[in-house]
């Protein structure tokens, strides 16, 4: 009897061909009566009318529970596959594409859809159920038939319907790199895209990949037009541009604004410094100066020293971000105002700065800058200060020569910050003396170390040395 309870529909005669009109009428009447009778068991164990029941088939979640409706709406799994055709003839239905669309619309109309979609698992199972029917052929049917149902979660928390050509929706990554936030783009929630089933569904619904050139263009347009922005957005956008730098054209980075620490406003690269040193020496150098803007440290977060250096170098080449104190003012060819501030406020560190960055500075050197630096006074070993062009490098040989004419400790030998005096020969281009010659002996003649300690013999020796160096008419004139 237990087996018969599952297979009895097989004994119904659904084929009325060959029967007389009398028996055909009786057969149809029996089948019609049974379709409305409580004769088919549902998944709760109760019995219901065949015409009100449906096979569960693929319309279930990962736990075997129905995605739509209740257990009492579905035929019991106890019925074998052999009776499926008979049950269909009694009025039991099977899920199909149209049924899925209707059920989704019902949930949406009753404001229940997004309540259920709070569960990531349910969303994943729903995507599987939507993709299962065989009727839709091509993406257009998905977007067309589900056009009224918001199934696409955006990054900002909004749920969207299938997109249109005029209002596209994009996946949150291009070429494996996440599209940065802040842009006027509708992006699918990144977590939702992590589910392969949901990602496939989104693509069927019309979500597109935003190619790299398009993202780059959006970033550049954004920086050209925005009136306000979030710092985290600008930082993320810069990191994206750096990763995709092969898609940038010359001059593109001139449009980019940067977030700078201790600055109320975003800055262009031409007003910005990058300090990638471990101790922040460059920032310390400009302490007390409000016009030097330094890139926010988050631009270099999670990068190793080599990667930081490469990023900073790229910013210097493409966006004119400075890695050393700015030296030349492009508008006047004189000293940049940042370097002028250093001369006025950190003069004791300027020689070390020149030594460290001379190869960079010397490429853009102008006569105006040379004259300015040569005329600026720096600390000497004597304890006094003198214009750079009136000093000498304290080579041992020169110091020894000076001592022969007076007191070398009271002469304007330049006080070098460190290192071998030979490392400072580059200062000769700024007027600092290097060699023993006529200019050197004339220099000694005017030093306090000679004037305050002169005697007859030393004076004779100095004048003889001067005389011995004056060979040409020009040199003789200089001596006079």
PyMOL commands that set and color helices and strands:
alter all, ss='L'
color gray80, all
select helices_A, chain A and resi 4-11+21-35+50-52+71-73+81-90+97-109+113-116+120-132+139-145+190-193+196-205+212-225+231-243+245-247+252-255+269-271+281-285+297-300+305-319+337-345+347-364+367-375+388-390+396-403+408-410+421-430+438-445+448-451+456-469+473-479
alter helices_A, ss='H'
color red, helices_A
select strands_A, chain A and resi 38-41+47-49+54-55+93-94+152-153+159-160+173-174+177-178+257-258+260-261+267-268+272-273+293-295+377-379+385-387
alter strands_A, ss='S'
color yellow, strands_A
deselect
rebuild
show_as cartoon
